[in-house]
Amino acid sequence: MDMTTQQTAPPPLPRPAPRAQRPAARGATRPGDRIFLGLSRGSGVLVLVIMAAIAAFLTYRAVLAISKDEANFLTAFEWNPSGVPPRFGIAVLAFGTVVSSVIAMIIAVPVAVGIALFITHYAPRRLAGPIAYVIDLLAAVPSIIYGLWGALVLVPSLDGLYGWLDQYLGWTGILEWNQGAPRSLFTVGILLAIMILPIITSVSREVFGQVPRMHQEAALALGATRWEVIRMAVLPFGRSGVISASMLGLGRALGETMAVAMVLSPSFDIEASLLDPGGGTFAQNIAGKFNEATEMGRDALIASGLVLFVITLLVNGAARLIIARRKEYSGAGA
């Protein structure tokens, strides 16, 4: 008699209770999230509205002034908006603003990067801390203090430097000195470089401090020297940050007012030499002439402010474009 064995299947396991479904990622469900989302969007929109309102105001007042200008607004070398007929132009102001800012950047950026590298990679901790604190403190000094120091200390001390530049580089023409008072665009550039140096240094120091330690240790393990580590690992990683820091400094240099007004001897002429007194900047001209200006004069000053506003936007846009093209060096993918 054949007996077959029946195998009974094991009883099914109890099904776990369904978990609570996660909230959809598309929108916030909690009241706090909705409030934060609304505040964030509102803040972004508010910034755009303020920028648009400033641009609209400047454009409206500038059109009123330029429509009555009998000279070429972009190329005229005079400023007489209260005359009959009114004649004014921004050629001298644009030249002075750009030249003084370029001089400041040429002086400040290499020095600031060097100081930031020294603090983050060379100086001992006991020395790096006080140096960083002093630099951060200098970034908070008001412009009027820099202006007073520039007028009372810097200007009288530049005769030796101007004489040296004239002796060895005067043949170029742009650094020829005619023994005048050193209240020139070159002096303004030096003062602006001192003013923007703490800003660029502080931001660059923070960027260099974020370089991954593994990158530096890998370079050292391959036999790289301290400078080669900085050149191959630190500078490529912090390049975008240095550009951003430089643009922050350039923005302050372009719009600096009181310090420039206290150092520069303004005139509506473009001198061949950067060491000769004269010239002017947008911010200095607005600060110096606004109180005594007529309604037409104020509209003319607002028109020059619109040009400065556009230059600032172009500089920031160029900086963002440069940073976007160099994202591969930022180390974000490390």
ZAZA-812117 format. One record per residue: x, y, z negated of N, C-alpha, C, CB in turn; residue in three letters. Coordinates in steps of 0.001 Angstrom, whole numbers, plus 500000, padded with zeros to 6 digits. Each point is the difference from the previous one (the first is absolute). Glycine has a CB too. Example, Ala and Ser with C-alpha at 12.3 -4.5 7.8 and 13.67 -1.06 7.14 Angstrom:
// ZAZA-812117
513190494310492200499110501190500000500900501200500000498108498827498754ALA/501542502223501966500820501190499940499230501090499270501184499372502145SER/
END
This chain:
// ZAZA-812117
500876498822500000499124501178500000500895501204500000498124498814498771MET/501695501999502348500824501216500123499386501124499196500763499300502283ASP/500067501276496941499531501138499202500738501253500481499497498504497973MET/499720502477502363500570501285500461499954500994498857499272499566502388THR/501830501172497532500073501008498937499613501349500556501800498710498823THR/497352501883500542499566501351500384500769501028499188497700499149500603GLN/502936501769500137500725501084499350499087501216499903502217499130500871GLN/497596501239497955499141501170499791500825501275500083498452498642498553THR/501041502353502160500702501306500128499975500727498665499366500166502445ALA/501705500554497239500022500763498729498964501096500021502430499511499721PRO/497049500781499155498961501056499954500600501344500424498784498769498138PRO/500481502038502569500533501303500454500292500918498827498719499769502129PRO/502365500966498044500370500953498955499030501178499985502413499320500223LEU/497375501239498629499077501155499948500598501202500734499084499180497790PRO/500120501463502984500443501164500767500182501185499053498799499162502076ARG/502342501517498070500220501154499100499004501105500290502435499439499855PRO/497291501278499115499063501117500166500622501049500918499006499579497702ALA/500222500973503190500547501015500929500501501223499247498432499204501781PRO/502778501244498642500577501183499369499305501264500504502211498811499769ARG/497880502175499401499411501276500403500782500563501185499209500447497629ALA/500067499931503379500643500530501190500650501346499700498336498791501442GLN/502859501368499176500710501256499816499281501126500749502180498746499733ARG/497914502455499751499354501106500715500663500241501344499379501039497817PRO/499842499377503102500515500261501340501084501067499942497780499370501007ALA/503270500410499808501139500928499977499719501281500770501512498047499803ALA/497384501964500945499741501168500829499669501228499167499203498486501796ARG/500035501386497210499573501154499230500104499744498502498476500630501864GLY/501610500419497388500079499886498547498622499733499430501980501541499949ALA/497974497597499042498717499650499406499850500577498598499988497917501362THR/501126502297497961499907500535498656499861501516500048501364498079499123ARG/497984502496499889499822501461500011501331500751499974497822499679498836PRO/503142499806500392501299500669499961500696499996501345500191499352497632GLY/499703499526503095500610499924501325499338500969500973500575497608499570ASP/498099502474500348499303500924500907500367501446499698498111498368500195ARG/502005501951498531500363501368499630501416500324500473498473499873498000ILE/502452499192501767501387500238500424500096500115501517500822498755497983PHE/498437500393502736500011500068501458499465501340500490499712497516500103LEU/499208502948499280499453501291500401500945501152499706497743499086499602GLY/502901500877499222500947501060499668501201499994500928499261499868497636LEU/501213498944502726501148499912500904499657500555501372500818497996498754SER/498033501594501768499599500517501308499751501501499943498993497778500555ARG/500381502661498368499746501432499873501271500811499934497902499460498850GLY/503115500020500459501270500718499913500672500101501357500258499215497654SER/499712499678503102500585500045501339499275500969500917500718497653499697GLY/497967502318500260499233500924500837500217501444499566498292498212500383VAL/501822502012498297500200501357499498501315500583500504498657499430497967LEU/502387499761502058501285500480500510499874500413501460501210498506498385VAL/498118500674502408499819500334501414499165501268500172500172497567500567LEU/498808502582498598499162501195500096500795501256499644497981498615499437VAL/502840501291499514500820501157499613500974500359501100499787499360497601ILE/500872499645502986500932500270501092499292500631501188501405498084499245MET/497413501398501074499249500565501118499551501423499706499242497707500614ALA/500357502565498141499581501361499640501175500973500081498221499047498501ALA/502958500533501033501177500866500096500343500281501452500858499082497836ILE/499141499874502976500316500180501417498984500912500687501065497732500022ALA/497650502108499649498972500836500618500158501463499584498442498028500037ALA/501830502207498684500182501386499529501205500651500664498961499382497806PHE/502177499906502206501194500560500610499801500256501490501380498816498295LEU/497955500257502378499786500161501437499094501185500287500309497543500311THR/498630502609498926499063501110500228500683501348499824498122498548499223TYR/502604501622499664500664501273499754501154500219500978499357499842497582ARG/501310499085502817501094500145500961499492500430501366501278498265498759ALA/497582501200501654499436500396501300499631501478499994499126497667500348VAL/500343502827498552499661501425499905501243500870500162498074499433498493LEU/503041500144500913501217500805500080500662499888501363500315499695497556ALA/499818499106502956500712499805501264499245500644501157500962497860499118ILE/497703502164500808499227500623501079500258501504500111498258498249499671SER/502212502387499258500290501436500017501481500301500148498003500342498593LYS/502827498628501461501441500184500080500391500381501426500352498338498126ASP/500377502767502000500445500460501311501348499400500392498740502116499624GLU/501909497194499472501266499329500306499763498496500098501314501823498821ALA/499719497464501607499912498544500061500191499442498596500865499967502388ASN/498126499369497099500025499545498620501122499000499745497549500384499892PHE/502813498830501099500994498954499811501423500465500249498272498389500645LEU/501926502668500124501355500381500398500396501415499597499741498445501877THR/499360502366497597500325501396499675500933500069498801497784500738500916ALA/503140500247499110500983500196498939499636501225499159501778498931501436PHE/496976501259498281499571501148499202498792499603499169500878501617501735GLU/498883499204497209498856499733499121499395501336499594501029497830499142TRP/497984502600501599499319501261499731498511499830500269502078501320500594ASN/497232497872498593498575499767500254499130501207499684500395497617499512PRO/500134503355499747499209501180499660500186501123501002500178499365497617SER/500635500441503387500228501035501002498828500143500952502427499558499828GLY/497671501439500995498978500238501022500704500057501359498489501277498354VAL/501400497649502424499311498729499736500846499079499127498810500217502192PRO/500577498796497183500773499069499166500898499105500844498162500033498310PRO/503064499784501216500977499157500693500745499179498943500259501688501920ARG/499692497014498214500689499122499057500231498643500641498961501208498051PHE/502087498116501481500344498675500506500737499200498939500114500909502331GLY/500001497808497898500552499090498983501335499393500419497674499492499288ILE/502954501008501765501234499374500478501079500008498912499433500716502346ALA/500745500443497019501029500100498961499643499127498803500535502336500752VAL/498197497653498866499575499215498838500154498507500256498393501814499386LEU/501228497734501797500146498582500320501465499598500034497872500084501307ALA/502966500759499286501428499698500055500591499927498596500151501128502238PHE/499556499853496927500557500010498653499519498837499154500139502451500162GLY/498582497207499950499458498886499214500640498684500391497850501226499782THR/502237498525501513500558498728500467501490499917499707498261499907501794VAL/502482501160498481501456499966499822500370499829498530500268501453502027VAL/499114499322497091500323499878498574499629498621499464499648502464499730SER/499244496964500730499605498668499541500950498928500525497618500761499916SER/502835499382501331500947499032500561501325500055499245498905500215502259VAL/501570500994497441501238500132499218499838499329498636500542502166501185ILE/498310498058498183499764499380498694500000498479500098498673502004499318ALA/500711497446501718499952498547500138501384499426500284497646500178500828MET/503138500492500007501342499513500313500861499929498739499808500976502309ILE/500022499991496807500788500018498764499433499047498958500625502365500470ILE/498064497619499360499389499317498861499889498494500185498752502071499559ALA/500873497464501625499704498571500166501220499117499731498262500620501678VAL/502908499634498928501148499120499683500391500042498529500813500349502315PRO/499158500844497085500364500103498588498985499256499138501105502223500430VAL/497611497928499869498967499333499210500106498483500104498510501973500345ALA/501721497514500853500145498554500166501232499499499253498861500133502241VAL/502231500632497816501193499604499268499775499967498499501357500966501821GLY/497950500040497654499709500010498561499102498829499620500234502500499971ILE/498754497225500853499097498892499706500740498666500011498110501305500995ALA/502796498498499965500777498763500039500941499894498801499859500025502500LEU/500716501093497101500896499979498839499242499607498738501426501764501070PHE/497376498800498753499223499707498791499565498541499959499208502370499962ILE/500379497092501186499417498661500018501027498879500136497992501024500983THR/503198499256499583500925498901500296501425500207499498498616499573501966HIS/501722501584497568501382500224499586500117500446498539500520500589502360TYR/498615500329497229500136500573498664499606498980498933499535502288500935ALA/501165497677497935499557499154498882498685500504499433502383499454499459PRO/496921499678499835498662500348499523500017501205499066499358497609500224ARG/501672502493498943500059501120499073500136501333500729501020498485498307ARG/499579501495502866500164501219500780498849500205500979502469499759499771LEU/496987499156500770498935500118500995498738500603499402500949498036501199ALA/498723501596497573498791500528499376500011501507499843499795497863498821GLY/501229502729500554500026501467499874500033500730501334501158499686497856PRO/499569499772503118500045500660501314498610500004500637502410499288500301ILE/496904499579499644498654499929500568499052500953499285500410497615500638ALA/499733502512498051499137500899499243500240501454500407499993498369498086TYR/501263502019502066500309501373500394499457500297501395502060499946498562VAL/498066499108502351499504500209501363498485500146500001501936498692500915ILE/497369500469498335498549500130499901499611501339499378499806497508499799ASP/501001502963499267499718501289499378500185501145500995500716499066497787LEU/500278500844503064500227501047501004498851500086500994502454499658499752LEU/496876499223500506498879500014500939498825500812499472500725497770500826ALA/499224502462497866498890500742499403500320501469499771499288497899498925ALA/501887502556501460500361501405499801499186500869500956502342499352499264VAL/497021501722500267499195500860500893500859500681501057498393500382498130PRO/500955499972502975500706500633501112500583501344499611498487498827501568SER/500836501912497565500476501325499623501337499902499273497627500813499847ILE/502589498108499403501277499818499305501114499768501016498808499047497986ILE/500921500122503000500981499800501063500274501314500734499236497612500258TYR/499718503180499957500189501271500684500876500960499208497790499680501066GLY/501963500424497635500828500862499160501452499527499991497997500513498579LEU/502198498197501282501361499468500015500667500247501350499324498252498331TRP/499919501584502739500575500234501313500396501451500219498636498128500839GLY/500512502805498715500287501411500208501131500503499112497630500312500641ALA/502451499192498124500979500522499040501305499220499963498098500788498671LEU/501877497934501711501193499167499883500471499500501368499255499315497708VAL/499836500102503064500409499371501253500481501014501027498375498187499548LEU/500833502862500690500364500971501032501356500655499732497572500415500371VAL/502718500083498426501324500595499780501157499009500092498875501646498567PRO/500831497057501354501070498998499992500313499436501384499314499436497693SER/499993500996503332500162499404501323500994500728500891497690499222499794LEU/502918501847499729500958500715500850501162499101500407499368502139498870ASP/501126497063500187501111499113500318499620498953501035500875500368497711GLY/497963499033502141499545498998500970499781500626501365498928498704498153LEU/500454502474501877499771500665501280501323500345500676497838500922499127TYR/503147499535500088501301500307500576500685498768500562500197501876498406GLY/499693497002500879500604498749500487499328499536501285500572499362497643TRP/498099500690502407499289499607501216500355500902501170498143499123498596LEU/501987502171501136500360500925501072501424499746500487498431501705499038ASP/502465497934500062501392499799500380500181498756500861500687501144497902GLN/498622497775501747500231498742500698498918499654501018501193499242497988TYR/497602501280501841498908499667500922499351501225500624499600497973498656LEU/500999503191501114499423501202500582500039500027501508500659501161497971GLY/500255498075502621500094499972501460498742499418500655502477499774499768TRP/496709499499499458498774499446500570498926501069500229500529497843498860THR/499575503280500465499005501056500136498880499905498995500550500075502370GLY/498990498720497333498873499857499085500441500072498539498842498615501720ILE/502479501307498035500528500100498637501012501140499901499639497527499668LEU/500134503504501100500851501187499948499448500969498964500647499712502429GLU/500230500808496728499583500878498901500562501389500228499903498053498401TRP/499224502943501513500381501399500208500114500766498690498879499919502214ASN/501449499387496708500228500594498685498744500648499405502356500380500691GLN/496483499197499761498761500514499426499620499240498737499249500679502282GLY/499694499780497071499512499320498799499518498593500371499333502225498954ALA/501059496790500269499604498614500330498538499704499688502336499316499555PRO/496770501481500988498559499776499849499424499584501349499856501697498111ARG/500575497157502327499691499530501344499213498699499931502074501109500889SER/497589498382500288499299498725500075500867498859499482498701500860501952LEU/502608499258498195500883498962499485499924499940498473501525500311501984PHE/498437500851497374499839500030498541498656499422499592501480502011499878THR/497485498318500868498685499434499717500037498489500127498906502099500814VAL/501779497387500210500105498555500159500701499330498837500022500347502431GLY/501039500295497059500701499439498842499086499963498778502182500854500910ILE/497098500241498851499100500042498853498882498980500133500532502413499707LEU/498897497453501474498952499009500209500540498586499822498847501572501569LEU/502388498188498845500593498680499801500101499662498522501279500271502126ALA/499103500714497066500078499768498548498612499732499428502034501482499856ILE/496951499168500693498648499834499477499395498648500354499718502450500164MET/500538497064501038499387498735500421500859498796499634498895501217501867ILE/502328499016497694500882498891499637499405499104498913501930501436500624LEU/497504499093498280499431499098498981498842499156500509500694501645498309PRO/498479498908502578498848499253500515500472498799500816498623502115500048ILE/502280498139500891500484498915500856500756498965499170500151501589501950ILE/500632498874497082500765499075499170499091499108499164501855501661499929THR/497120498912499462499114499216499133499272498916500777499716501995498538SER/499721498362502612499270499007500794500948498937500550498299501746500603VAL/502861498674499896500959499032500538500503499059498908500680501668501745SER/499509498858497054500455499152498896498976498917499685501295501930499065ARG/497435498439500924498963499001499727499941498952501102498693501724498747GLU/501512498693502504499963499047501110501182499036499923498825501707501426VAL/502363498826498341501172499127499912499909499056498811501362501774501091PHE/497956498640497863499833499132498851499079498827500243500416501954498622GLY/498811498066502463499074498919500325500582498980500962498166501587499620GLN/503095498567500762500617499031500910500051498634499323501378501824501098VAL/498159497111499555500032498671499366501410499610499570498034499334501386PRO/502069500199497390501305499603499466500593498844500790499286500770497737ARG/499866498342502802500506498858500753500736500440501256498124498625499112MET/501409502435501530500684500481501189501423500439499669497801500715500961HIS/502345500012497954501330500479499619500895498846499558498996502194499321GLN/500462496865499902500806498876499543500402499098501160498839500098497793GLU/500283499762503203500347499188501169501145500638500782497629499176500131ALA/502320502152500013501083500676500695501319499881499238498330501584500975ALA/501621498530497703501213499845499200500531498569500074499197501816498468LEU/499898497212501577500438498611500092500698499707501322498119499363498507ALA/501541501375502538500647499827501296501311500766500102497759499673501001LEU/502633500985497925501281500704499993499920501468500337500994497887500605GLY/497823502708499395499864501415500330500500500863498850498039499479501478ALA/502504501655498864500414500972498991498789500793499528502300500156501030THR/497922500698497968498892500805499477499422500900501089501047499950497714ARG/499811500681503089499515500868501067499281499196501077501876501589499538TRP/498607497211500782499339499181501010498625499547499521502237499238500830GLU/497632500508497885498677499668499455499051501166500174501047498450498339VAL/499441502738501361499151501191500155499642500210501463501065501044497978ILE/499904498769502903499761500258501422499081498959500624502236501075500130ARG/497877497659499460499242498932500645498698499662499291502144499113500797MET/497759501154497903498808499590499250499221501178499438501172497903499436ALA/499520503082499997499303501069499292499458501047500969501476499611498019VAL/499385500900502840499563501075500904498913499552500984502280500980499792LEU/497826497831500827498881499582500868498682499862499260501646498825501402PRO/498414500664497358498770499846499222499390501356499661500888497859499055PHE/499956503113500572499488501287499545499906501064501060500931499434497862GLY/499266500219503415500016501011501048498677500750500099501648498609501230ARG/497260500663498752498694500661500084499757500894498794499125498069501319SER/501295501488497503499828500816498814500832501269500042499519497938498738GLY/501698501969501794500835501190500131499387500987500978502022498632499474VAL/497404500852501607499327500883500963498819500696499334500702498506501908ILE/498526500753497326498865500612499288500478501056499016498705497872500244SER/502360501837499023500541500976499059500495501246500728500642498134498454ALA/499991501670502683500489501139500769498852500867500501501991498653500673SER/496924500720499721498857500778500466499348500777498863499628498309501793MET/500375501120497008499510500751498845500861501233499752499117497877498998LEU/502188501935501075500886501143499840499850501015501106501565498528498828GLY/498273501001502402499815500925501119498715500791499858501282498453501462LEU/497668500900498038498753500730499785500157501138499021498775497930500492GLY/501999501846498434500234501092499051500876501080500622499776498387498092ARG/501211501214502690500878500987500620499237500876500989501927498431499714ALA/497164500979501043499240500775500973499099501029499331500072498048501535LEU/499357501618497330499040500890499360500534500801498838498328498421500702GLY/502974501531499022500548500727498863499882501510500213501583498097499559GLU/498020502612499393499682501422500129500889500881499139497671499358500499THR/502174500562498179500615500969499109501517499929500035497995499860498558MET/502553498946501429501457499879500014500587500592501272499830497945498591ALA/499518501808502538500481500549501269499876501517500006499345497881501177VAL/499543502644498322499798501448499987501025500713499131497578499614500382ALA/502928499743498574500959500636499108501434499919500510498483499456498132MET/501774499702502835501357499800500497500198500616501387500126497897498656VAL/498880502010502197500144500414501399499818501498500155499178497766500725LEU/501608502814500168499809501390500419499246499979501314502124500784498827SER/496542499388501151499198499733501195500116501083501057498447498755498562PRO/501431500839502670499920500900501153499439499198501159501966501423499202SER/497409499262501729499400499311501140500979499985501160497695500689499258PHE/503444498689500493501027499772501011500548498601499809500588502463500103ASP/499798496918500984500676498715499964501475500247500241497936498762500809ILE/502861501055498143501430500239500098500687498794500636499912501504497975GLU/501167498785502767500745498916500633500708499138498972500299501419502017ALA/500126499176496874500705499269498955499060499721498838502173501064500682SER/497929497748498774499187499636498838500469500697498734499555497803501060LEU/501628502812498964500542500653498818499649501478499926501839498360500044LEU/497536502188500989499622501411499992498654500179499306501289500380502132ASP/498552500701497097498699500245499348498900500199501036501179501036498040PRO/497632498591501588498859500192500889499202498731500168501258501762501178GLY/497692498354499605499114498873500222498847500009499015501918498688500881GLY/497336500248499113498849499885499112499362498638500137499616502454500155GLY/499490497235498915499252498750500042498512500303499870501955498729499008THR/497226500308501336498555500190499907499571500337498581499701498417501897PHE/500705500756497154499552500190498622500528501303499426499916497526499703ALA/501341502800500559500573501251499490499294501209500587502200498862499725GLN/497467501092501557499324501129500636498587500183499448501363499620502070ASN/497937499287497701498647500090499446500039500568498584499281498046501416ILE/501640501457497759500081500480498622500419501461499936500556497687499268ALA/500320502740501625500496501363499942499061501044500549502200499039500170GLY/496900500595500732499172500987500680498510499889499689501691499991501777LYS/497885498993497472498566499777499853499332501100499173500415497546500186PHE/500205502889498718499349500977499121499780501346500675501043498849498075ASN/499874501590502738499901501303500646499403499944501394501944500681498674GLU/497620498142501757499485499854501356498557500467500094501553498085500364ALA/498099502450500795498612500339500307499234498725500365500692502316500796THR/498044497843499527499211498821500375500579499341501242497952501042499001GLU/502450499763501961500629499447501200501331499347499656498875501749501400MET/501876498882497691501270499419499593499827498672499295500912502278499816GLY/498043497603499373499762498733499316499590498912500988499333501255497938ARG/499880499102503049499660499014501024501242499540500755497734501040500223ASP/503188499887500023501244499625500667500834499073499130499973502170501228ALA/500073498116497483500732499124499089499351498617499919500723502012498685LEU/497953497948501342499300498713499996500298499242501284498178500961498553ILE/501943499757502567500359499341501259501377499361499907498587501639501253ALA/502364499063498113501317499394499816499920498816499037501084502226500442SER/498036497861498559499801498865499106499437498787500725499644501601498143GLY/499521498633502862499476498889500796501125499283500735497826501220500267LEU/503132499540500244501134499376500681500804499146499021500100501928501623VAL/500129498595497177500708499222498987499213498746499630501042502106499121LEU/497647498001500795499136498862499715500152498928501076498382501521498820PHE/501637498896502440500151499051501111501383499357499970498389501350501385VAL/502656499444498338501351499440499934500085498946498906500953502163500847ILE/498439498099497997500019499038498907499290498705500385500063501898498374THR/498795498228502291499285498800500443500819499207501007497833501172499602LEU/502832499519501317500825499308500991501170499282499333499348501709501717LEU/501253498926497299501116499366499291499522498740499278501116502247499713VAL/497755497850499589499478498824499298499606498893500966499197501491498179ASN/500202498899502946499644499001501003501216499310500583497988501327500522GLY/503063499439499754501235499409500513500621499060498986500375502029501392ALA/499569498355497337500554499130498955499245498678499924500712502028498715ALA/497965498021501349499210498765499951500279499135501215498222501183498700ARG/501997499438502457500311499227501203501350499311499862498642501595501379LEU/502344499117498080501320499398499812499933498840499015501072502211500495ILE/498185497983498421499883498939498996499296498779500580499945501730498184ILE/499014498499502623499271498882500602500885499201500943497887501306499804ALA/503009499358500890500888499291500924501112499256499284499487501713501703ARG/500763498613497036501088499370499264499478499109498880501451501948500551ARG/497339497551499598499456499147498945500795498706499848497744500972500440LYS/502911498591500632500745498767499889501195500128499071499257499429502283GLU/501150501826497411501128500196499089499562500233498562501274500929501902TYR/497435499128497876499534500370498671500138498870498981498428501567501092SER/501794497214499388500127498883499063498665499497499487502188500907499353GLY/496718499504501283498679499579499527499783498523500190499131502243500522ALA/501524497199500485499825498582500249500950499101499283499160500644502122GLY/501657499947497002500997499209499280499321499124498953501727501793500382ALA/
END
